[in-house]
Amino acid sequence: MADLRRARVLVTGRVQGVFFRAMCAREAEERGLAGWVRNLPDGRVEALFEGPSGPVGAMVEWCRTGPPHARVDAIEVLDEPPSGVARFVVRS
C-alpha cells in the first residue's frame, strides 16, 4: 500500500504524569493505527505511529496539543519506512 506511513514523534514539555501515554494509545487505537508510546528518562514522550497516511498525520497533529493537562512545548517528527507493526501498545 503506497498510502502507509510510519512516523516517530518526540514530544517535549509537561508530558509525563498527565495521562499522555494512555490518551495517545486510545486516540491511536480509535484511528486503527499500530505502534507504541513510551516515557523517556529525559522527560519527553516518544511515540511511533504506523498505518494509513491520513490517520498517522492526525496523530502527529494530536501530539502537538496532547491531553488536557499536558503542555507541549515542541515536537520532532521523523518519518521512517513502514515495518508492519501489528498493534498499538503502551511501553513502560
N, C-alpha and C positions, 0 to 999 in steps of 0.2 A: 504494500500500500504506500503510495507516494505521499499520502496525507499524514503519515505518522510523524510525530515529533517527540523528542526527549529533551527536557530542559532541567538543568541543575540550578537551583536558586539558593543563594546565601543571603540571609536576612539579618540586618544589623539594627539594633535598637533595644527597647524593652520588650523582648520577645520570648523570654523564658519565664515560667511561673504565671502565665496569663492564658493558659489553655491553647496556645498557638498550635502545638502538635495535634491535639485532639480535634480541634476545629478544622485544621488543614486536612487531616485524614478524612473527616466527614465530607468536606467540600469536594475532595478529590474522588472519593467513592461515589458521591452523587453524580459526578460527571463521567463516571465509568473509567477512571484513569488507574494506572498501575504506578508503582514506585514506592517511595518511603519518605519519612520526615524524621529528623533527629535533632536533639540539642547538641551544640558543640561546646567544648570546655571553655572557649573564649567568650561565651555569652550569646553567640549567634545561633540561628536555626538554619539547618541545611535541609533542603527538600529536593526530591527528584520526581519529576512527573513524566510519564510516558503514555502516549495514546494519540488520538486524533488531534491534529494541529489546533483546531478551534478551542476545545476544552483545555488543552495544555496552556494556550495563551490566556484563557480565562483564569486559570490557577496562578499563573505568573502575575496577572493583574491583582488577584485576590491578595497575594503576598505583599503587595505594595501598601496595604492597609492592615491586613490580618484581622484577628478577632477584636471585639470592642475594647478590651483593656490593654491591648498591645499599643506600642508606639514604634512604628517602623521609621528608622532614620535613613536607611539605604537598602537597596537590594542589588545583587550582582547576578546576572543570568548568563549561564554557559550552555550553549546548545551542543548536544552530543549525538552520535549516531544511535538510533533506537536499538535495543538489545533483546526485546521480547520479554520484559519483566511481566510476571503473571498477575500480581495483585498489589494492593497498597497496604503498607504496614507502618506502624509507629515503632521506631527504633529507640532503644534507651542509650 
